[in-house]
Amino acid sequence: MTLAVSELWRYPVKSLLGERLTWTSVGPEGFLHDREYAVFDTETGLGLTARREPKLLFLSAESTDNGHGLLIRNEKGKRLVDDKALSKALGRSVELRQADFDGTRTYEVPLDVETEAPDSWVSWNGPRGAFHDSTRTRVSLVSRTTTGDWDTRRFRSNVVLDGAGEDELVGKRIRIGDVVLDVTKQIDRCVMVTRPQGNGLDRNLDVLKTINHDRAGNLAIGALVIEPGVIKLGQPVEIVGD
């Protein structure tokens, strides 16, 4: 198995478009400033993701001033400077919250992805810290071989790999640069991967249908950070202890 880092991505705000990197520091919460913020609906109190509000994927976020600030833009490149501007762009009252937010973190997902019928939605509580979906994932990885003809941006993985065979890494420890990761699971997929995005991707229900049929609903792998450090483009994936 030969895998090497081809792309690195950080998503400063959950469900917004992110930023492509050439290198990044990696700590216990994952990539520095990844999923550091999330949008909350002030009327329902729920965390708002592109599962419920596809408009989020037409906004972009990037860290500024060496990570000490946040810049959010709409599809036309106009800066959204506060919650009022963000609410106007989304057509609902929202509030941007940071990872140290101590309140409830409840999100929604439809079980019926074709009709998204109102009675098909279910909810779950997300973990503390950075706004990841699972306590078992702080860094996500996927290979170009696995995504094939699909645009890798649909899957919002932190690390895009050249090569194949990342599923075989589940249950192993790997090293990329000086970062050691414990690969805990395959990542289960939902309606999010079908959503249109402001980067030119159209709605595509066949993506999720194919993942469910051919891959038991999983695509990409998730990992926890065992040894923090720096990851750079071009670095190989090495299995620790084999």
C-alpha positions in Angstrom: 0.0 0.0 0.0 1.4 3.4 -1.0 -0.5 6.5 0.1 0.7 10.1 0.1 -0.8 13.5 0.9 -2.2 15.2 -2.2 -4.5 17.9 -0.6 -5.1 19.4 2.8 -8.3 21.1 3.8 -9.6 23.0 6.8 -13.2 24.0 7.4 -13.2 26.8 10.0 -17.0 26.8 10.1 -19.0 23.6 10.2 -20.9 23.1 6.8 -19.4 26.2 5.1 -16.8 25.8 2.3 -13.3 25.7 3.6 -9.8 26.5 2.6 -7.0 24.5 0.9 -3.7 24.4 2.7 -0.1 23.5 1.9 0.6 22.5 5.5 -1.0 22.7 8.9 -0.4 22.1 12.6 -2.4 19.2 14.0 -3.5 19.1 17.7 -5.8 17.0 19.8 -8.9 18.6 18.2 -7.5 17.9 14.7 -6.3 20.5 12.1 -5.7 23.9 13.7 -8.9 25.9 13.5 -10.8 23.1 11.7 -14.6 23.1 12.7 -13.8 25.8 15.2 -17.1 27.5 14.7 -20.7 26.4 13.9 -23.9 28.1 13.0 -26.9 27.7 15.3 -30.6 28.5 14.6 -31.7 30.9 17.3 -35.3 29.9 17.1 -34.9 26.1 17.4 -31.6 26.1 19.3 -30.3 23.4 16.9 -26.9 23.4 15.3 -27.4 24.2 11.6 -25.7 22.2 9.0 -26.1 21.8 5.3 -28.2 18.7 5.9 -31.0 21.1 7.0 -29.8 24.3 5.3 -28.1 23.7 2.0 -27.4 27.5 1.6 -24.5 27.0 4.1 -22.5 25.4 1.3 -22.7 28.6 -0.8 -20.8 30.5 1.9 -17.1 30.2 2.5 -14.9 30.6 5.6 -11.2 31.1 6.2 -9.0 31.8 9.1 -7.2 35.1 9.0 -4.3 36.9 10.7 -2.5 33.7 11.4 -5.6 32.0 12.7 -6.7 34.8 15.1 -9.7 35.8 13.1 -12.4 34.5 10.8 -13.6 35.7 7.4 -17.0 34.6 6.0 -18.0 35.4 2.5 -21.1 34.8 0.4 -21.0 33.3 -3.1 -20.3 36.7 -4.6 -17.3 37.3 -2.4 -19.0 39.8 -0.1 -17.9 39.7 3.5 -20.5 38.8 6.1 -19.4 40.7 9.1 -21.7 39.6 11.9 -24.7 37.4 12.9 -27.1 39.8 11.4 -25.5 39.6 8.0 -25.2 35.8 8.2 -28.9 35.6 9.2 -29.8 37.7 6.2 -27.8 35.5 3.8 -29.5 32.4 5.2 -33.0 33.8 5.5 -33.3 32.7 9.2 -32.1 34.0 12.5 -28.7 32.4 13.3 -25.8 32.8 15.6 -22.2 31.9 15.1 -20.7 30.0 18.1 -17.1 29.0 18.9 -15.8 25.6 20.0 -15.8 26.5 23.7 -19.6 27.0 23.6 -21.0 25.1 26.6 -24.6 24.6 25.5 -26.4 21.7 23.8 -25.1 20.7 20.4 -28.0 18.9 18.7 -28.0 18.4 14.9 -30.5 16.9 12.4 -30.4 14.5 9.5 -33.2 13.2 7.2 -33.5 9.4 6.9 -35.5 9.8 3.6 -32.8 11.5 1.5 -34.9 11.7 -1.7 -38.0 13.5 -0.4 -36.6 14.7 3.0 -40.1 14.4 4.4 -40.6 16.3 7.6 -41.3 13.2 9.7 -38.1 11.5 8.5 -35.7 13.8 10.3 -33.8 12.5 13.4 -31.5 14.3 15.7 -28.3 13.5 17.6 -25.9 15.3 20.0 -22.4 16.2 18.8 -19.3 16.1 21.0 -17.7 18.9 22.9 -14.7 20.9 21.5 -14.4 21.4 17.8 -17.6 20.8 16.0 -17.0 17.3 14.6 -19.8 14.8 14.2 -18.2 12.0 16.1 -16.2 11.5 19.3 -14.1 9.1 17.3 -13.0 11.4 14.5 -10.8 14.5 14.6 -9.1 14.1 11.2 -10.7 12.6 8.1 -8.8 11.0 5.2 -9.9 9.7 1.7 -8.0 8.5 -1.4 -8.6 9.6 -4.9 -9.0 5.9 -5.9 -11.9 5.6 -3.5 -13.6 8.8 -4.7 -13.0 7.9 -8.4 -14.9 10.3 -10.7 -16.6 12.1 -7.8 -15.1 15.5 -6.8 -13.3 15.0 -3.5 -14.7 18.3 -2.2 -18.1 16.6 -1.7 -16.7 14.6 1.2 -15.0 17.5 3.1 -12.1 15.3 4.2 -9.1 17.0 5.8 -6.6 14.9 3.9 -6.9 13.8 0.3 -4.5 11.0 -0.6 -2.9 9.8 -3.8 -3.0 6.0 -3.9 -5.5 3.4 -2.6 -6.4 1.2 0.3 -7.2 3.6 3.2 -10.0 1.4 4.4 -7.3 -1.2 5.4 -5.9 1.3 7.9 -8.9 1.1 10.2 -7.7 -0.2 13.5 -4.1 0.8 12.9 -1.8 3.7 13.8 -0.3 5.7 11.1 2.3 8.5 10.8 2.1 11.4 8.4 5.1 13.8 8.9 5.5 13.9 12.7 1.8 13.4 13.4 0.6 10.0 14.6 -3.1 9.1 14.1 -5.2 6.3 15.5 -7.5 5.3 12.6 -10.8 4.4 14.4 -13.5 4.0 11.8 -14.9 4.3 8.4 -17.0 7.4 8.0 -20.7 6.8 7.5 -22.3 9.1 4.9 -25.6 11.1 4.8 -27.5 13.5 2.6 -24.6 16.1 3.0 -22.6 14.5 0.1 -25.5 15.0 -2.3 -25.8 18.8 -1.7 -25.0 21.4 -4.3 -22.1 23.7 -3.4 -21.0 27.2 -4.3 -17.8 25.7 -5.7 -19.7 24.4 -8.8 -20.9 21.1 -7.6 -24.5 20.2 -8.4 -27.0 18.2 -6.4 -26.4 14.5 -7.0 -28.5 11.9 -5.1 -26.7 9.1 -7.0 -23.6 9.7 -4.9 -25.2 8.6 -1.7 -27.2 5.8 -3.4 -23.9 4.4 -4.8 -22.1 4.7 -1.4 -25.0 2.9 0.3 -25.1 0.1 -2.3 -21.4 -0.4 -3.0 -19.8 0.6 0.3 -22.4 -0.1 3.0 -22.9 3.6 3.5 -19.2 4.4 4.3 -16.6 6.5 2.5 -13.4 7.9 3.9 -11.8 7.1 7.3 -11.7 8.9 10.6 -8.9 9.2 13.1 -7.9 10.5 16.5 -4.7 12.4 17.1 -2.1 10.5 19.2 0.9 12.7 18.6 0.4 16.3 17.5 2.7 17.9 14.9 2.7 19.2 11.4 1.4 17.7 8.2 2.6 18.8 4.7 1.7 18.1 1.1 3.5 15.1 -0.4 4.3 13.3 2.9 3.7 9.6 2.8 1.4 7.6 5.1 3.4 5.1 7.2 1.9 2.4 9.4 3.3 2.6 12.9 4.4 -0.7 14.4 4.2 -2.9 11.3 
